Amino acid sequence: MMFRRNNGTDADHGRGRDNQAPHGNSGVINNGVMGQAQNQPGAIASSQTQLGLGGETADTAQWAQILTALDATLARVRADIPDYDGVRALLTTIQQQRPDEPDGRVVAHSLLRQLADRCGGAPGVATLVASAMSLVATAAG
């Protein structure tokens, strides 16, 4: 079954493969910390790692771990981010937020969305932003 995405690319949903791989990669791009992980067989330019976030409540150590990984990922994919300085400024403000406080959660959630939008699909960023947003949601209860 074929379908067309909002960005105009086609995907073959029946076989689970896209006709056009973003950023010249044919597999999953995730970042973080995980033990052994098996990547997609035959993947090209692909890596897969993950932060170990369970269903426990949010704490500042996990928040710092995610943001440190995000910081390193942004530095690594700097060439893929059109407004790198603006994204760095957002990250600095996000790092000052506390996910265990209501105001900090609201600000962090909003800025994380902006950061993801400005990164335009840079490899690994979306996964870490999703992890950070998950932590914010967990803290909200």
C-alpha positions, 0 to 999 in steps of 0.5 A: 500500500503506497501513501504520500506524506505531507512533504511530498515523498512516497512511502511503501507502507505495506513493506515498511520501507520508504522510497526515499531515505532522509539524510542518505540513511536507510535505517533508524537514527537514535542516540543516547546510552544503551547496551547492545542494540541490533540495528536494521539488517543492511542499514546504511549510515545508521546508528542506534542507541537509546537513553535508559528511561523507564517509567519512573518519575522524573529527576534532575539527574535524568534531565541533565543526562538527556540534555548532555546527550542532546548537547553532544548530538547538536555539536556533532550534527552542527552542519545539518542545523541552519540556525545553530546559534539560535538552537544553542541559545534555546538549549541553554534556556532549556538547561535552566528549566526544572522538569519537576516544577510546573513553570519549568515543564511548560517552558521546557516543553515549548522550547523543546518543540522550537528546538526540534522545529529549528533542527529540521530533522538533524540526525538523532535530535528528534529522539532526544527531544522526544526523550526530554518531552517524555520526561517532562510529561512524566514529571507532570503526572 
